[in-house]
Amino acid sequence: MEKGKFIRITPFIHVPDIETALAFFNSLGFITYFRSGTYAYVQRECAGVRLLQNEGDDGAPPGNRPFAYYIDVEDIEALYAELKPKLDAMPVGDVHGPADKPYRQRELCILAPDGNLLVFGRSIEG
């Protein structure tokens, strides 16, 4: 059962101010691996955290669903192929991807029955 080769799960932390959050994590020895506007990925050794600045009361920028569960995988296409029969049976709109994102991740997003969004992703080299 090595299809997707899971690497780690990285929490998504919604923060009121991205600059303050980055300063805090950098002071703890985390390196800013990637930054785009109000989103950043910080990492120390094999521990990564995704930071997203809040906009409004829902904890996410307008047009985005708030989510907290990000699972890094080595092979997103193999994972998608494995899950496709189950994903095809889900309600329309509950599955997105795999799709390339502007923040250099290829992601498969799945809406859980409780409304939480699970995201499986891998880094796009470049």
Secondary structure by P-SEA (a helix, b strand, c coil): cccccccbbbbbbbcccaaaaaaaaaaaccccccccccccccccccbbbbbbbbccccccccccccccbbbbbccaaaaaaaaaaaaaacccccccccccccccccbbbbbccccbbbbbbbbbcc
